[in-house]
Amino acid sequence: MARGAGILLAITSLPSSYGIGTLGDAAFQFIDLLVDLKQRYWQVLPIGPTSFGDSPYQSYSAFAGNPYLIDLDDLVQEKLLSVEEIRSFHWGNDEADIDYAMIYENRFKVLKMAFARFDIENEAFVRFCEENAGWLSDYALYTALKKHFGDEEWQKWDEPLRSRDPEALKEYETTLHADILFYEFCQFEFFKQWKKLKEYANNRGIQLIGDLPFYVALDSVDVWANRELFLLEEDGTPKGVAGSPPDAFSENGQKWGSPVYNWSRMEEDGFAWWQARMLEHAKLFDVIRLDHFAAIVKYYVVPNKAEDGRSGKWSRGPGKKLTDAIEKVIGDTHIIVEDIAGKSPIPGVKKLMARTGWPGIKILMFAFGDDTANEHLPHNYTDCNLVVYAGTHDNETTKGWLENLQGHDLNFVREYINCYEQPVNDCVWALIRTALSSVAELAIIPIQDYLCLGSEARINKPSTLGTNWKWRLRPGELTDEVLEKMYDMTKLYGRLS
């Protein structure tokens, strides 16, 4: 990838009048802003449908799009809704915060009003369903079944449905036919809008970076429809779940709850499920950030009944066999890998990265400890084929992080960035400068850091529920002064598109 800069901003964090960011006007305006700032990349968070906890990293489909992101104003233009109908619903009281309970309650009501006016004989819709039948049929049936059973996880459904008995599936496909069509309609609208947005971005010289979670949720259509691809007990409960050992994110480790893959079974068909997944994401994004890449080499399994990640054990992953299978299908799509796992590098990860040529990542917040040889410190970068972040979606904002540092760590940071007695906002910009001035081909800065926002703007705190994924960018929050500073610094360090 050419030397450049990009901004990390979840689509859900965009401004909108309907409670959550969408694929509508604000997304197109943000692309225009990136062009004006001479950025090359827009990195988003995963775009799959979310369930309990609202985490985009715990989607119930590895292929579907999130119906929350469907722009309602587009449906008005299609004459499927009226503005008055949309505004008759309440979408939350705080333009800087997403009220997911309100969105969950009202979004599908509005979409069903649109669906009632939609022509299901529409040629484009019929073609979409046919072309995507490989994942769409299972997804629409699964989602309709979840609604029918009061959102209970599939492990609590009647046994014939849990085991996908053909007669039971056929019966419910008939009974829930209207609901199945509705969920197919939602996916049709989502992908139509996404295609329009991506084409606009690419035509303006902006590349989209998508974040691909390594694991899928236990309560997902992927596990229900492909039980043999995961290590499960007879009743569908996992034999062990994915997680991470104690590290910089969590002192007790993490227990994510996702089932681990049955790698030996996946290898039998050449990792066909993974290939299909990567192929679909290669259509959606110009660059794919593969989350938790280290697990391809070595992955961490936590006992299903454990409270946290401290009691987990390491197991060997598929390694080069999987990366070879992925490379066969991704075409010109670039891949970035999150090669960090735990406090220490996993043997074999760097070797596999060297074989693929896929760049890894560096995170400045991980750079400042007791060791000046820390690989995240820019003076230790030995290769430009990497991506540097100030922080990621799992980190505190840079300002919040700085405000919580004390003693040696704080002194180390201030000395390294030559920012001794200056206000904390000046230190935030100094860290941004440190990332942009590095040899890394790509530097990605969360929009919250450019705005010098504190802990109130953190988007996720791992191993917690209830306050995550809610932050939103308010209209007009990016002032001319901030934008000018962003442009000047991008230009200064040769990252202009």
Buried (B, 14 or more C-beta within 10 A) or exposed (E): BEBBBBBBBBBBBBBBBBBBBBBBBBBBEBBEBBBEBBBBBBBBBBBBBBBEBBBBBBBBBBBBBBBBBBBBBBBBEEEBBEEEBBEEBEBBEEBBBBBBEBBBEBBBEBBBBBBEEBEBEEEEBEEBBEEBEEBBBBBBBBBBBBBBBEEEBBBEBEEBBBEBEEEBBEEBBEEBEEBBBBBBBBBBBBBBBBEBBBEBBEEEEBBBBBBBBBBBBBBBBBBBBBBEBBBBEEEBEBBBBBBBBBBBBBEEBBBBBBBBBBBEBBEEEBBEBBBBBBBBBBEBBBBBBBBBBBBBBBBBBBBBEBEBBBBBEBBEBBBBBBBBBBBEBBEEBBBBBBBBBBEEEBEBBBEBBEEBEBBBBBBBBBBBBEEEEBBBBBEEBEEEBBBBBBBBBBBBBBBBBBBEBEEEBBEBBBEBBEBEEEEBBEBBBBBBBBBBBBBBBBBBBBBBBBBBBBEEBBBBBBBEEEEBBBBBBEEEBBEEEBBEBBBEBBBEBEBBB
